[in-house]
Amino acid sequence: MPALAVHNITKHFDGVKAVSDLSLTIEKGKITGIIGPNGSGKTTLVNVLSGLLNIDSGVVVVENTRFSRIRPWDGMRFGMTRTFQQVRLFNQMSVLDNILVVLTKRNLWSSFFEFHNDYHLHRAKEILERVDLWEKRHELAGNCSYGQRKLLEIARALATHSTSSGKVHSEIFLFDEPYSGLFPEMLKTVSGLMRELRAAGKTVVLIEHDMGLIRELCDYAFVMDGGALLASGKPNEVLARQEVIKVYLGE
């Protein structure tokens, strides 16, 4: 069953087609990889899916609801959350407070008055322990290493739409290069999280350059080039295709 789909979408920037007549379907409860060389349109696609960019033409479908123009709050209604290539955190707040702000779902100032809610603190501890950042909870986010900041952004995605039972309520996760800049142990942590999300029936869209990770984690893969779909299928099959090797790997 599809969780997300795009039908013939096109997006221009100053006359240049970043995405050109693109159609693809992302199945629910699977890890789907989106790969391609730099400038192929991968991040533009995720920005469209998450409502950060309007499309010039075409249709976006989320859980069988069609949008000619999708906004961030439309995705949120369906439990969609995302991370970014460039980490976006509250750098002058602690690691713990970065999670609590998300959990309380208020503006910054009102969130400060809810930080000692027992449930929020317990849930924040669970999430930070899952990404090995609980020991860093009092450190300013801006003082953390790049890899720790990447993990914190993933933790914030997990905190979005959390339920009172402590389960992750988000249904669709869009991860834009979550592995970049991570040490080997951090890679294992993130891969473990991806598998846990899939096991829980969540939908994961993964933009990634590491072909080993795509083979290891993804159920299905799309290859983009020049804003268009070049190939799709099982990762091992797709990565063995000559047009993919030629365009993506430069061979």
SULTA-V776964 format. One record per residue. N is the residue number from 0. OMEGA is omega in radians with two decimals (999 if undefined). Layout:
# SULTA-V776964
n=N omega=OMEGA
n=N omega=OMEGA
This chain:
# SULTA-V776964
n=0 omega=-3.11
n=1 omega=2.97
n=2 omega=-3.13
n=3 omega=3.02
n=4 omega=2.97
n=5 omega=-3.12
n=6 omega=3.03
n=7 omega=-3.13
n=8 omega=3.10
n=9 omega=3.09
n=10 omega=3.11
n=11 omega=2.93
n=12 omega=3.14
n=13 omega=3.08
n=14 omega=3.13
n=15 omega=3.14
n=16 omega=3.06
n=17 omega=3.02
n=18 omega=-2.99
n=19 omega=3.03
n=20 omega=-3.03
n=21 omega=3.03
n=22 omega=3.04
n=23 omega=-3.12
n=24 omega=-3.14
n=25 omega=-3.05
n=26 omega=3.13
n=27 omega=3.05
n=28 omega=-3.13
n=29 omega=2.96
n=30 omega=-3.11
n=31 omega=3.12
n=32 omega=3.02
n=33 omega=-3.03
n=34 omega=-3.14
n=35 omega=3.13
n=36 omega=3.07
n=37 omega=3.14
n=38 omega=-3.10
n=39 omega=3.09
n=40 omega=-3.08
n=41 omega=-3.12
n=42 omega=3.05
n=43 omega=3.11
n=44 omega=3.14
n=45 omega=3.09
n=46 omega=3.06
n=47 omega=-3.11
n=48 omega=-3.10
n=49 omega=3.05
n=50 omega=3.13
n=51 omega=3.10
n=52 omega=3.01
n=53 omega=3.08
n=54 omega=3.09
n=55 omega=3.09
n=56 omega=3.13
n=57 omega=-3.06
n=58 omega=2.99
n=59 omega=-3.13
n=60 omega=3.08
n=61 omega=-3.14
n=62 omega=3.08
n=63 omega=3.05
n=64 omega=-3.05
n=65 omega=3.11
n=66 omega=2.94
n=67 omega=3.03
n=68 omega=-3.11
n=69 omega=3.13
n=70 omega=-3.11
n=71 omega=-3.10
n=72 omega=3.03
n=73 omega=3.10
n=74 omega=-3.14
n=75 omega=3.12
n=76 omega=3.14
n=77 omega=3.11
n=78 omega=3.12
n=79 omega=3.06
n=80 omega=-3.04
n=81 omega=2.94
n=82 omega=-3.06
n=83 omega=3.02
n=84 omega=3.10
n=85 omega=-3.01
n=86 omega=-3.14
n=87 omega=-3.12
n=88 omega=2.95
n=89 omega=-2.96
n=90 omega=-3.11
n=91 omega=3.05
n=92 omega=-3.14
n=93 omega=3.06
n=94 omega=-3.13
n=95 omega=-3.11
n=96 omega=3.08
n=97 omega=3.10
n=98 omega=-3.10
n=99 omega=3.09
n=100 omega=3.14
n=101 omega=-3.08
n=102 omega=-3.10
n=103 omega=3.07
n=104 omega=3.09
n=105 omega=2.99
n=106 omega=-3.03
n=107 omega=-3.01
n=108 omega=-3.14
n=109 omega=3.12
n=110 omega=-3.11
n=111 omega=-3.09
n=112 omega=-3.14
n=113 omega=-3.01
n=114 omega=-3.10
n=115 omega=3.01
n=116 omega=-3.04
n=117 omega=-3.13
n=118 omega=-3.12
n=119 omega=3.14
n=120 omega=3.13
n=121 omega=3.14
n=122 omega=3.10
n=123 omega=3.12
n=124 omega=3.12
n=125 omega=-3.09
n=126 omega=-3.12
n=127 omega=3.06
n=128 omega=-3.12
n=129 omega=3.11
n=130 omega=3.06
n=131 omega=-3.14
n=132 omega=-3.11
n=133 omega=3.14
n=134 omega=3.13
n=135 omega=-2.93
n=136 omega=-3.10
n=137 omega=-3.13
n=138 omega=3.07
n=139 omega=-3.13
n=140 omega=-3.13
n=141 omega=3.14
n=142 omega=-3.14
n=143 omega=3.06
n=144 omega=-3.13
n=145 omega=-3.14
n=146 omega=3.10
n=147 omega=3.11
n=148 omega=3.07
n=149 omega=3.11
n=150 omega=3.13
n=151 omega=3.11
n=152 omega=3.07
n=153 omega=3.11
n=154 omega=3.11
n=155 omega=3.07
n=156 omega=3.10
n=157 omega=-3.11
n=158 omega=-3.12
n=159 omega=3.10
n=160 omega=3.08
n=161 omega=-3.11
n=162 omega=3.14
n=163 omega=3.12
n=164 omega=3.13
n=165 omega=3.13
n=166 omega=3.08
n=167 omega=-3.07
n=168 omega=3.12
n=169 omega=-3.09
n=170 omega=-3.06
n=171 omega=-3.13
n=172 omega=3.07
n=173 omega=-3.10
n=174 omega=-3.12
n=175 omega=-3.14
n=176 omega=-3.11
n=177 omega=-3.07
n=178 omega=-3.05
n=179 omega=3.09
n=180 omega=-3.10
n=181 omega=3.02
n=182 omega=-3.09
n=183 omega=-3.14
n=184 omega=3.08
n=185 omega=3.10
n=186 omega=3.14
n=187 omega=3.13
n=188 omega=-3.11
n=189 omega=3.11
n=190 omega=3.07
n=191 omega=3.10
n=192 omega=3.13
n=193 omega=-3.14
n=194 omega=3.11
n=195 omega=3.11
n=196 omega=3.11
n=197 omega=3.14
n=198 omega=3.12
n=199 omega=3.11
n=200 omega=3.14
n=201 omega=3.10
n=202 omega=-3.11
n=203 omega=3.01
n=204 omega=-2.99
n=205 omega=2.97
n=206 omega=-3.03
n=207 omega=3.11
n=208 omega=-3.10
n=209 omega=-3.08
n=210 omega=3.09
n=211 omega=3.12
n=212 omega=3.10
n=213 omega=3.12
n=214 omega=-3.04
n=215 omega=-2.95
n=216 omega=-2.89
n=217 omega=3.03
n=218 omega=-3.07
n=219 omega=-3.13
n=220 omega=3.00
n=221 omega=3.08
n=222 omega=3.11
n=223 omega=3.05
n=224 omega=3.13
n=225 omega=3.12
n=226 omega=-3.11
n=227 omega=3.11
n=228 omega=-3.14
n=229 omega=-3.09
n=230 omega=3.07
n=231 omega=3.14
n=232 omega=3.07
n=233 omega=-3.03
n=234 omega=-3.11
n=235 omega=3.14
n=236 omega=-3.10
n=237 omega=-3.06
n=238 omega=3.11
n=239 omega=-3.10
n=240 omega=-3.02
n=241 omega=-3.13
n=242 omega=3.10
n=243 omega=3.11
n=244 omega=-3.10
n=245 omega=-3.06
n=246 omega=-3.02
n=247 omega=-3.09
n=248 omega=3.08
n=249 omega=-3.14
n=250 omega=999
